[in-house]
Structures are given as C-alpha cells and as structure tokens.
C-alpha cells in the first residue's frame, strides 16, 4: 500500500499507534494515515463516515487533538516505535 505523505514505515507505525492508543480499527487508522489530517476539523471530516466513532471519538477534543499530534509527529519523521 502506498501512503502519499509518509514513508511506508512511518505510515505503518502511525497506524499501529492509532490502533493501540486510540482503539481505532485498522481501516479507520489507515484512513487517517492516508489523509494525514493536521487539524481537528480536518480529522473530524476524515472520521465522520465511521459511525462507530461518532460518540466514542468525535466529541472528545482531547482525543482528536492527540490523534492530530500523532499525525504531525509522523509527518515530521518524529514518530518512534
């Protein structure tokens, strides 16, 4: 799978961390890694199609900001396993 804004290793690490730390499914995490949203509004748009996440995640600014921070770390090459 080709991720446009991240190296394959960074994308896989981001997916893994999103699944572990935020309990996203692999499909949800891959969607985030594909698009790499860099603010909460963009992330909300990316995840709004996942009905499971509406109550779990979309109304928690803290969780949303945490995901955005992980994405930014990955984009900057700062994400470590």
trRosetta pair geometry for C-beta under 8 A, 3 or more apart (Angstrom, degrees):
i j d omega theta_ij theta_ji phi_ij phi_ji
1 8 7.7 135 76 -128 70 97
1 11 7.9 -131 101 118 106 145
1 30 7.5 -42 156 -150 162 123
2 8 7.7 -64 -121 -83 44 96
3 6 4.7 -24 121 59 131 90
3 7 7.6 33 69 101 113 11
3 8 6.4 149 23 -97 106 49
3 10 7.9 -134 87 78 145 86
3 11 3.8 159 -7 -82 166 154
3 33 5.8 -55 -126 145 135 100
3 34 6.3 -124 -128 -103 82 51
4 34 7.3 58 15 -163 95 61
5 36 4.7 -75 67 2 145 156
5 75 6.3 -20 145 -114 114 95
6 10 4.2 -129 -175 90 107 112
6 11 4.2 140 95 -61 128 85
6 14 6.7 -68 -144 1 170 140
6 33 6.5 -71 31 -171 146 90
6 36 6.7 158 -33 -77 105 129
6 74 5.6 -16 -113 153 132 110
6 75 6.8 -90 -83 -91 90 54
7 10 4.6 89 52 10 83 102
7 11 6.8 -150 87 -7 40 88
8 11 5.7 -56 -146 37 29 112
8 12 6.3 26 157 -17 65 107
9 12 6.0 -56 -146 37 28 107
9 13 6.3 27 155 -17 64 109
10 13 5.7 -56 -146 39 31 111
10 14 6.2 35 154 -22 65 106
10 74 4.9 131 171 -164 106 89
10 77 6.7 -81 -94 -110 140 55
10 79 6.0 112 -147 52 85 122
11 14 5.7 -54 -148 36 30 112
11 15 6.4 32 153 -20 64 104
11 33 4.6 102 -155 177 85 129
11 74 7.3 95 -84 -178 39 135
12 15 5.6 -50 -147 35 33 113
12 16 6.3 36 153 -21 64 106
13 16 5.6 -53 -148 36 31 114
13 17 6.3 28 155 -16 65 107
13 74 7.0 173 83 -113 100 106
13 79 5.3 150 114 124 127 122
13 80 7.8 -77 -177 -168 147 8
13 81 5.6 -108 -131 -72 115 89
14 17 5.9 -57 -146 39 30 107
14 18 6.2 30 156 -20 65 108
14 29 7.4 170 124 177 75 99
14 32 7.4 -138 145 105 115 104
14 33 4.9 141 93 -102 125 107
14 70 6.3 133 -141 148 86 104
14 71 6.8 68 -150 -102 134 54
14 74 4.3 6 -76 -88 124 153
14 79 6.1 -18 -73 -175 78 175
15 18 5.9 -57 -147 36 28 111
15 19 6.4 26 155 -18 63 108
15 26 6.7 40 179 -146 117 69
15 29 4.3 108 -146 134 70 120
15 30 5.8 23 -113 -75 125 61
15 32 7.9 155 -99 64 64 98
15 33 5.2 -43 -63 -34 88 147
16 19 5.9 -60 -152 36 28 109
16 20 6.2 17 156 -11 65 112
16 29 7.9 127 -28 164 19 154
16 81 7.6 13 85 -119 144 95
17 20 5.8 -59 -140 43 31 106
17 21 5.4 2 173 4 71 118
17 70 5.7 -169 111 -152 132 137
17 79 7.0 -122 -7 -164 153 122
18 21 6.7 -59 -118 50 19 91
18 22 5.3 -38 -164 43 58 115
18 24 4.7 -22 146 35 99 132
18 28 7.5 -145 140 106 126 89
18 29 3.9 156 87 -125 129 106
18 32 5.9 159 -116 61 163 145
18 33 7.5 -135 0 -46 145 97
18 67 6.6 57 -120 -130 99 96
18 70 6.6 163 -73 109 81 156
19 22 7.5 -41 -77 58 7 73
19 23 7.1 33 -171 -127 43 18
19 24 5.5 -90 -92 66 50 76
19 25 7.3 21 -116 -162 95 10
19 26 6.3 7 -88 -80 133 58
19 29 5.2 -53 -52 -47 84 155
21 66 7.3 -133 138 148 125 127
21 70 7.5 165 64 -74 145 147
22 57 7.1 57 180 -110 111 126
22 63 6.3 120 -130 -167 107 104
22 66 7.0 165 -79 101 116 119
22 67 5.9 31 -70 -80 164 102
23 56 7.7 -100 87 170 119 138
24 28 4.1 -130 -173 92 103 120
24 29 4.4 134 103 -58 127 86
24 32 7.2 -26 -172 -2 171 134
24 53 7.7 13 -115 -93 84 125
25 28 4.7 95 51 7 77 103
25 29 6.9 -148 89 -4 38 89
25 52 7.7 60 -15 72 120 152
26 29 5.7 -60 -145 41 30 110
26 30 6.1 32 157 -22 67 107
27 30 5.9 -54 -146 35 26 110
27 31 6.6 32 152 -22 60 104
28 31 5.7 -54 -155 31 31 115
28 32 6.8 30 150 -16 64 103
28 47 6.8 45 -157 -123 104 95
28 50 5.5 43 -105 -99 110 164
28 53 6.7 134 -133 -53 144 136
29 32 5.7 -52 -153 35 36 111
29 33 6.3 32 150 -16 67 107
30 33 5.5 -55 -144 41 34 111
30 34 6.1 41 154 -27 67 104
31 34 5.7 -50 -147 31 28 114
31 35 6.5 3 163 1 62 111
31 46 6.1 155 141 172 105 102
31 47 7.4 133 102 -88 131 63
31 50 7.8 -179 44 -44 159 125
32 35 6.5 -73 -147 47 26 94
32 36 7.5 85 160 -79 58 31
32 37 6.8 -71 -147 17 76 98
32 43 7.2 23 -126 -134 102 90
32 46 6.1 105 -98 134 62 145
32 47 7.3 10 -74 -66 98 99
32 67 6.6 -87 -149 179 149 119
32 71 6.7 -116 165 -82 102 118
33 36 6.9 20 -163 -66 30 73
33 71 7.9 -162 -100 -114 48 90
33 74 7.6 -79 -126 138 84 166
35 42 7.7 -165 141 159 119 106
35 46 5.1 -168 67 -112 155 129
36 71 5.3 150 -153 -169 64 115
36 74 7.4 -130 -122 86 105 117
36 75 6.0 104 -165 -73 131 115
37 42 3.7 178 -148 113 106 106
37 43 4.1 173 97 -69 149 65
37 45 7.5 158 -106 53 139 91
37 46 5.2 -127 -39 -14 133 138
37 68 6.4 -71 108 -108 90 85
37 71 6.2 26 65 129 56 178
38 42 6.4 26 41 50 52 149
38 68 6.5 92 -164 -160 28 97
38 71 6.4 -138 -91 110 55 124
38 72 6.1 92 -135 -81 85 90
38 75 7.3 -15 -92 -4 109 161
39 42 5.0 90 59 11 76 104
39 43 7.1 -143 97 -5 37 91
39 68 6.2 41 -126 -138 16 143
40 43 5.5 -56 -146 39 33 113
40 44 6.2 40 154 -26 67 103
40 61 6.6 4 -141 -143 154 76
40 64 4.6 70 -137 136 99 125
40 65 6.0 -30 -77 -75 115 67
40 68 5.9 -77 -69 -39 60 146
41 44 5.6 -49 -148 31 31 115
41 45 6.7 32 152 -17 62 103
42 45 5.7 -54 -155 34 34 112
42 46 6.5 36 148 -21 65 105
43 46 5.5 -53 -149 34 35 114
43 47 6.2 10 162 -1 69 112
43 64 5.6 154 92 -162 138 93
43 67 5.9 128 -148 96 149 123
43 68 5.6 -106 -37 -70 142 94
43 71 7.8 -163 -86 -7 114 150
44 47 6.4 -69 -142 49 25 95
44 48 6.1 47 156 -55 64 101
44 58 6.0 93 -134 -143 87 94
44 64 6.7 3 -63 -136 85 139
45 48 5.8 -35 -141 -1 27 120
47 50 5.4 -54 -169 31 69 113
47 53 5.1 -77 170 103 114 154
47 57 6.6 -64 148 96 154 132
47 58 6.4 -166 102 -81 118 97
48 54 7.6 58 -144 -95 55 86
48 58 6.9 83 -98 -110 66 142
50 53 4.4 46 100 11 110 115
50 54 7.6 -171 96 -37 63 70
51 54 5.9 -28 -161 -12 44 115
52 56 6.6 -3 146 8 68 133
53 56 5.3 -83 -141 57 44 106
53 57 4.4 -30 -170 34 93 118
53 58 5.9 98 132 -31 87 95
54 57 7.7 11 -31 49 3 74
54 58 5.1 -32 -145 23 40 133
54 59 7.7 43 160 -21 56 96
55 58 7.4 -17 -52 40 13 93
55 59 6.6 -14 -144 12 41 121
56 60 7.9 -53 140 3 41 123
57 60 5.9 -81 -155 37 37 107
57 63 5.4 -117 -142 111 76 139
57 64 6.8 118 167 -69 86 78
57 67 8.0 41 -167 -26 126 143
58 64 7.3 60 -133 -73 35 120
60 63 4.0 44 105 18 122 111
60 64 6.3 159 92 -15 65 85
61 64 5.5 -57 -144 40 33 113
61 65 6.0 32 158 -20 68 107
62 65 6.0 -56 -146 37 26 108
62 66 6.5 30 152 -22 61 107
63 66 5.5 -53 -150 33 33 116
63 67 6.6 33 153 -18 65 102
64 67 5.9 -54 -154 34 32 110
64 68 6.5 31 150 -16 65 106
65 68 5.5 -52 -147 38 36 113
65 69 6.2 41 152 -23 66 104
66 69 5.6 -52 -148 34 31 113
66 70 6.7 33 152 -19 63 101
67 70 5.7 -51 -153 33 34 112
67 71 6.5 36 149 -19 65 103
68 71 5.6 -52 -151 35 34 114
68 72 6.4 35 152 -19 66 105
69 72 5.6 -52 -147 36 33 112
69 73 6.5 36 153 -21 64 103
70 73 5.7 -53 -150 34 32 112
70 74 6.4 33 152 -19 65 105
70 79 6.8 62 -167 -106 71 121
71 74 5.7 -56 -152 36 32 112
71 75 6.3 31 152 -19 66 106
72 75 5.6 -52 -145 37 33 112
72 76 6.3 21 158 -9 65 110
73 76 6.0 -66 -147 46 28 103
73 78 4.4 -96 -160 79 78 100
73 79 4.5 109 123 -67 103 79
74 77 7.7 38 -178 -72 30 24
74 78 7.7 -92 -58 52 19 65
74 79 4.4 4 -85 -17 64 140
